[in-house]
Amino acid sequence: SVSPLFSRSVSLALCLSLALCLSSAVYTHFLSESINHLRPGQGHSRSLSTPSPLHPSLTHSLTHSLILSITCLFHQYTSSSNPMNNARHQVQTTHTITHYNVCVCVCCSNLPAKPAEEAQKHRQQYEEMVAQAKKRELKEAQKRRKQLELRCKVEESIGNAAQTWNQEILPNWSTMCNSRRVRDLWWQGVPPSVRGKVWSLAVGNELNITHELYNICLARARDKWKSMPTEPVTEDAGSSLADREDSLELIKLDISRTFPHLCIFQQGGPYYDVLHSILGAYTCYRPDVGYVQGMSFIAAVLILNLDTADAFIAFANLLNKPCQMAFFRVDHSLMLTYFAAFEVFFDENLPKLFAHFKENNLTPDIYLIDWIFTLYSKSLPLDLACRVWDVFCRDGDEFLFRVALGILRLYEDVLTRMDFIHNAQFLTRLPDHIPPDQLFSHIHAVHMTSKNRKWAQVLQALQKEQERISPVLKR
């Protein structure tokens, strides 16, 4: 049988070959006539511009072969969806190939015979071209089959994991959430179908926020929006206002920059009002914090996995964690303490890269602030960021800095060859495609112990040292 790709290639090659053959025959004919015209005593009565016609059998053979080849190529494109037409096309292709062999003999009857070595060489080249086309087609088919098998395997694995979470883990959450088996499943990624439920249980609700409280805060935010002036909002709109509730004006400005490639959170999108409502309600719930750029990314990720009220509850409890509160309230002293703790483990795990960064004066705040503010939802691909969130909801703030070290470890060889500018550009805009399993293997290789002290112990020691140096911080 002749495959579609093979038939198409042969038909196109025949058309081109016959066109070249026709051109060569015509050129030889004109050249012969020109020479005869210039010979003394011969051909003086015939003008150079009026050569004798080509032999009728030659013209008929060339024309008929070209028509057959073009017809074969046309049938290949118009009958690909009909099995009967495909079978008929294969017969036509075979006929065209046979006619091509006859045609070459007829066309070239008045030309010098091709040397046997050259004919053999051309035949071999043709056979190699056909073999390469078949080999390429086979390789592409094998690649598609492997991709399909891998996708089916991944989907089957996710389905089995979702069944385990729904039937075994979630009904017995309090007794199983800290078991070794569940922690292993957690590390592999929570299935999307149960991700929202797992996040809610892992984050908890220490603030005891209810759906009714969310509705009250949302109503207050809507009243604020109605009373606001209609003038355009600027970046500095809320910077000089004593009441942080007035930072509601900044929300509309920032929402348009939240996952713009998804086109679902911008004005007119299906989740624009939901995101707007959650951020506005939180601003009225915590007027001492208000709205800070970066919050929209966190709220958006929660909206994609939870109902509106549950997303608000998880959002408020996440931002109430010590690390997030330090960053969103812009507590510079406490932020510097977190950076100092990070550098302790940076030097412990990646001494060569740490020394390179020190030599180039590349401080952690240049790349960590954006990563921590958005919990990696802006810096990493969304599916990978959700997997980071899976473990972050379980392990807390420590895992955020462990992920940072995992990213640095993944790209250590690249970063050590860059200067300050290129390092800063690379870390503030990470590659679009990061292999999840590869990143998590590097995260797993990071040791969060320094001189037999864990993250919490190192952070606490640095805080005490900072309080001793700065009494204001202690008060």
N, C-alpha and C positions, 0 to 999 in steps of 0.2 A: 504494500500500500504506500501511497505517496502522501506525506503529511502536508498540511496547508502551507506551512512555512517553506518547505522544500519546493512545492509547486510554484509558489510565488517567486522564489529566488530563481528557479530555472527559467520561468517565463520571462522575467525581467532581463535575465542574462541573454536569452535568445533574441529578444527585441533589440538589445544593444548590439549584439554580435552581427545580426543580419543587417542592421543599419550600417555598421562599419563595412561589412562585406559589399553592400550596394555602393557605398561611397567609393570603395577601392576599385570596383569594377568600372564605374563611370569615369573615375580619374584615369584608369589605365586606357580606357577607350579613347578619351580625349587626347591623351598623350600620344597614342599610336597614330591617331589621325593627324596630329600636329607634325609628327616626324614625317609621315608620308607626304604631307603638304610641302614640306621644305626640301624633299629629295628632288634633285634635278631631273626634269623630264617626266616626272610622275605627279599626278594629283594636281596639275596647275589649273585645271578647270573647276576645282572644288574650293570654295572659300573656307577659311579657318573657322568662321562663325557658323557654318552649316555642316557639321560633321554628319557622317552616316549614322543612322539609328542603331541602337543596340539590337542584338539578336533577340527575336521574339521569345524564344524559349527561355533565355536568360532573364528577360524582363518579367515574364509570367512567373517563373520560379521564385524570384526574389519577392515580387508583390504578394504572391499567394502565401509565402512563408511568413512575411510580416503580418498579414491579416490573421493567419492562424495563431501566431504568438500573442498578438494583441487581444484577440478574442478569448484565448485561454486565460490571459491575465484578468480580463474583464469578468469572466465567469467566476474566477477565484474570489473576487470581492463581492459579487452580487448573489452568490449561492452558498455562502458559508453557513447560513442558518438552516438549510434544507439538506438532510442526509442524502436524498435521492439526487439532488443537484450536485452534491459533493462527489458522489460516486460517478456521475456523468462527467464531472470536471476532471476526475482522475484519468478517465479514458481519453478525453480530449488532450490532456497534458501528454499522455504517452504517445498519442498520434502526432502531436506537435514535435516532440523530441525525435521521433522516427523520421518525420518529414524534414527536420533540420539536417539530419545526416545526409539525406538524399540531395537536399538543396545545396549543401556546401559542395558536393561533388559536381552538380550541374553548374553552379555559379562560377566555380573556379576552373571550368574546363578550358577556358581560353587564357588562363593565367599560368605562370610557371608553377610546376608542382611543388608542394611544400616538402621540404626534406623530412625524411622519416624520423630523425632525431627531434626535430622541432615539433612534429605532430605528436610524438610520444610525450614530449615535455608539456605541450598544451593539454593533452588528455589527462596527464597526471595532475597538472594544476587544477583542472576542472574537478577531478575526483576528490582532490584534497579540499577544495572549496565546499563541495557538497558534504563531505565528511565533517568538516568543521561546523557547518550549519546544523547538521543533525546532532553533533556533540553539544553545541551551545543550547539547542532546544531541549535536549535531554537534561542538561545541567539546570536550566531554568525550571523545568518541571519538577526535578528533585528538590530544588530550593523551595518552591511553592508547597510541595508536599510536606517538607520538614517544618515550615512555618505553620502550616495548618495543624500538624500533629502537636507542635509545641503549644499553640493557642488552645487546642482542645484539652491538652494536659493541664494547662494553667487554669482553665475554666472548671475542669473537674476538681482540681485541688481546692479552688475557692468554694465550690459548692459543698464539698465534703467538710471544709473548715466551718462554713456557715451553719451546717447541720449540727456540728459538734458544739458550737457556741450556743445555738438556740435550744438544743435539747439537753445538753449536759451542764454547760458552764453558767449561763445566765440564770436558770432556775435555782442554782445552788451557788450564787455569787459569793456570799459571805464566807463559805467554807472552801471554795475552790480558787478564788482570785489570786491567792498567793502560792498556789501549788507549783511545783517545778514544771509539770506538763503545760499548765495554762501560761506560764511565763515564756516557755518555748514557743507556744502558738502565738503569743502576743508579739514576740520578737519577729516572727515571720510576717506579721501584718494582719490586722483585723479585717475580716471580710467587709466590703462596703455596705452590705445589707444590714449588718449589726453594729457598724462603727459608731453611729450616733448613740445607741443605747450603752455601749461599752464606755464611750467618753463620758457620758453623764454620770455613770456609776463610779468611774475612776476619779473624776474631778470632784464629785460630791456637791453638797449644797450647804456649806458651813454658814453662809449668810442667811439661810432660811428664807430665800426669796420664793414667793408664790406667784401663780399666774395673775392673781388679783393685783398684787403689787406692780407687776409689769404693766397691766392695763392702766393703773393710776399714773405711773411715770410717763407712759405714752400719751395719756390725755393731757398731762401738764406740758409735755413737749409740743403737742399740737397747738395748744393755746399760745405758747411762746412763738411758734412759727407764724401764727395768724397776726400777732401783734408786731412782728418785725417789719422794718421798712423794706421796700421793694428795690432799693438801690443794689447794684452789683456788689458781690462779696469779694473782698481782697484777702490776700494771704495773711495780712496783719490785723484782720478784723477783730480778733478776740484777744490780742496780745496785751492790750492796755486796760481791759475791762476787769473790774474787781470781781464780778460775779461770773464764775466759769460757765454757768448755764448759757451765757451769751455766745459760747463757742459753738452753739448749734448752727450758727451761720456758716462755719467752716465745713460742716458735714457735706453739704451739697457740692462744695468745691472738690472735696476729696473722693467722693463716691465715684465720680467719672473716671478716676484713675485706678480703680480697683478691678483687677483682672480684666483689663480692656479687651483682651483677645477672646474672652468668653462671650462678651456682648450681652450679658444677662443682668448686670448690676447697674448699667448706665440708664439714664432717663429713657423711659419707654420699654425697658427690659422687664422680664417677669419678676425679678427679685429686687428691683429698684426701691419700691415702697417698703419691702420687708427690711432691707438693710438700713434704709433711712429711719424706719421706726425703731429698730433695736439700738442704733447709735444715739438717736434722740432721747429714747427712754433712759439709756445709761447716763447720758449727760445730766439729766434731771435727777437720776438716782444718786450719782456721785458728783455734785456740783463742785466739790473741792478738787476733783481731778479734771472734769470737763472732757471735751473731746481732744484727742491728740492724734496727729497724723500717724498712720500705721494701724490704728484700731480697726479701720474698715476692713483690712485684710483678714484679721482674726475673726471678726463677726461674719464675714462672707464665707469662710471655711465652715463655720458652725452652721450657717444657714443651709449649706449644701448637704448637711448630714442630720439636721435636727429640725423639729417643728419650731415655729417662731418663738413661742414663750419659753420652750426648753433651751433654745439657742441663747436667749437673753440670760437665763439662769446660769448656764455654763459660762457665758461670756463674762458676767459679773464676777463669778467665783474664780475664773482664770486670772483676771486682772487684779484680783485681791491677793494673789501670791506675792511673797516678799520681793522677788526679783522683778516681776512685772510692775509692781507698784513703784519700786525704786526708779525704773526707767521711765514710766509714764508720768510720774510726778517730777521727773528730771532732778532727782536727788544726786547731785554731782559727786559728793563724798562717797555715798554708798555705791554708786556706779563705778567709781575708781577702785573701790574695794573688790567688787566682782571682777574687774579687769585684772587686778593684781593676783587674785586667786587663779584666774585663768592662766596667767603667765607662769605660775608655779607648775601647773600640770603641762603646760606647753613645753617648758624647758625639760621636764621629766620625760616626756614622750618623744619629742622631736628636737633634740638639742642642736642639730645642725641647722635646721630651718629657723629655730629660735635665734641662734647667733646671727644668721643672715638677716633676719628682720631687725634685730638690734643694730646691726651694722648700718642698715639703710634707714634707721629711725622710723620703722613702720610699727606704729602702736596699735593695740587691739581695738581701740575705739573706732578706727577708720573702717573696719569691716564688721565688727561685732554688733554695733548699735543697730544697723538695719536688720541683721539676722535675728536679734533678740526682740526688737520692737514688733516685728511681724511674725515671730515664731517660725521663721523660714518659709512662710507661705508666699512671700514675694520673691525670695531668692532662689528657691528650688522649684522644679516642676511640680505641679499641683498634686499628682498622685504620689510622688516621693515625699512631698511635704506632709501629706496626710499620714503616711507611714511613720514619719518622724513624730507627728502628733500622737500616734498610737502609744509609743513608748514614753513620750513626754508626759502624757496624762497619768501614766503609771508611776514614773520615776521622779517627776518634778523638775525643778530648775537645773539640777546637776546634768540632766541629759542634754539640755540645750548646749552647754559648753562642751560636753563630750562629742556632740555632733560637729561642733566647730573644729575640734581637734581631728575628727574623722575626715572632714573635708580637707584640712591642711595636710593630713597624712596621705590622702588619695592623690593630691597634686603636688606632693613634696618635690619631686624631681623637676617639675616645671617651674615651681616658684623659686627654687634655689638658683635658677639661671636668669631670673628677672631682676630688674632694678626697682627702685621705689615706685615710680610711676606705673610701670606695667603690673607690678604686684597689686597695687591699689586698684587698678582698673579691672584686673582679673577677679579679685575677691569681691568687689562690689557688683560685678556682673558675671556670675558663674555660667559655665556652659549650659546650653539649653537641654542637652541630653546627658544625663548622669546615670549610669547603670545602678539601679537600686541595690541589688545584691552585692555589687562591688563596694558601694559606699558603706553598706551596713557591715560588711566584713572588716573594713578599716575602722569603723566605729567600735566594733567588738574588740579589736586589737588594742584600743586605747585603755590604759590602766589609770583609773581615777584614784590612785593612792600616791602619796609623796611622803617619804620617810615614815612609813607606817601610819600616815594620817589620811583620812578620807576627805572628800570635798567639803562636807559640812564642818569638819574640824579645822581645816585650813581657812575656810571663810570666817569662822568664828574667831580664830586667832588674829586674823588681819583686822577684823572689826574692832577687837579690843585694843589692838595697837593703834588704830586710827582714832579711837576714843581717847586714848592716853595722850596722843599728840594734839588732838583738837577737842578741848572740853565742850565747845559749842555743839559738836556732833553728839556728845553723850547726853546733853540736856535736851 
